[in-house]
Amino acid sequence: MTDDPIPFGRPMLDGAALDAVRDVLESGILVHGQVTPAFEEAFARRLGARHAVAVASCTAGLHLTLFVKDVGPGDRVAVPAMTHVATAHSVELQGATPVFVDVDPATGNMDPEALAALEGPLAAVTPVHYLGLPCAMDRINAIAAEKGAFVLEDCALAVDAVYGQKKAGTLGLAGAFSFYPVKHMTSIEGGMVTTDDDELAFQLRKRRAFGYNRMLGERARPGIYDVDALGFNYRMSEVEAAVGLAQIARLDAFQAARAENAATLRAALSKIEGLTLFPLEHGPARSSHYCLNAVLPRDGSVHRDTVVDGLKARGIGSSIHYPGPVPLFTYYSEKYGYRPGQFPIAEWLADQTISLPVGPHLGEDGAGRIADAFAGAYREGQKARG
């Protein structure tokens, strides 16, 4: 009998999550109930943030924050060239201009010196904690302050990541998180914005639900409201929040498994000559262990497609983070005129990176299986170029 395949990620749901969903469904209150505030409170407490605001997705959280902060046409927002396209899309959706910054070859994070070299004003800086390792936030915050910009962290892969004594999502004005099914924890879909700013949190809650302004005094009754501001339908449902609460209860165990798997896999793959492995710690930054990033030699001596196919043939799932620098995607290159060669580090990563799973779904021997499979696939990739 062959071993079961190991996918890149798998949602880890149990009976407690199913019971929580059933309770919500049986209550008949599927939105605007008490479960979402409980989820927000639990998440804020875990991060050490004053506020956590549940939203429909991380993308919604990024967009909503820029919207509330009145970022729009004529404004420029710094975005790393190596990220999910959602980071840049949230800027575009506001009619603002994303200004792309190349990344640090040691971490894949926004390069602070490239950020400092940008000419002209910035309204915001959106550092992305690449694969869960926090950016150089002391330097980025200082540069942002010099340029008069606020900092909005993209924490889509950074639940529980630590920088110094603080967690990702508490290192700027606000942080946006993702609860997509294969992330550290899931709420089926959904996201969260964290902040210590009372007014920002108030406006985020208001604007995620159409800009409702609840009536006071004699007109204070269900279904009676005014609308005094523009807003969206970016709410999280009670079902999603119930799953999120159940996941927080298991998050310590999830994170311990991720850390152990990542360390085991990194130790095994560090013996492969020519392979670059991104760190799990870098200065004051400690990773959330979303995955292990293996980067093939820059000289192209190992054929990535062959390695990925070899992993798949051995039952190991992998991913690519990300398939191209965002400024070189057709939409952005055609609109802004970006061309290959402008973001050399991001381009190298896009061509040569392979992301390997470290999640709690691996089981006891999963990291060892992945290491063996990768070593064999790597040799095949070398021969394909030989």
Secondary structure as UniProt FT lines:
FT   HELIX           15..27
FT   HELIX           35..47
FT   STRAND          51..55
FT   HELIX           58..68
FT   TURN            69..70
FT   TURN            73..74
FT   STRAND          76..80
FT   HELIX           85..92
FT   TURN            93..95
FT   STRAND          97..101
FT   TURN            105..107
FT   HELIX           112..116
FT   STRAND          124..125
FT   HELIX           130..132
FT   HELIX           137..146
FT   TURN            147..148
FT   STRAND          150..154
FT   TURN            156..157
FT   TURN            159..160
FT   STRAND          162..163
FT   TURN            164..165
FT   STRAND          166..167
FT   TURN            168..169
FT   STRAND          174..178
FT   TURN            181..182
FT   STRAND          191..195
FT   HELIX           198..207
FT   TURN            210..211
FT   STRAND          212..214
FT   HELIX           217..219
FT   TURN            222..223
FT   STRAND          225..227
FT   HELIX           238..248
FT   TURN            249..250
FT   HELIX           251..269
FT   TURN            270..271
FT   TURN            273..274
FT   STRAND          276..277
FT   STRAND          281..282
FT   TURN            283..284
FT   STRAND          285..286
FT   STRAND          291..295
FT   TURN            298..299
FT   HELIX           304..313
FT   TURN            314..315
FT   HELIX           326..328
FT   HELIX           330..336
FT   TURN            340..341
FT   HELIX           344..352
FT   STRAND          353..357
FT   HELIX           360..362
FT   HELIX           366..385
//
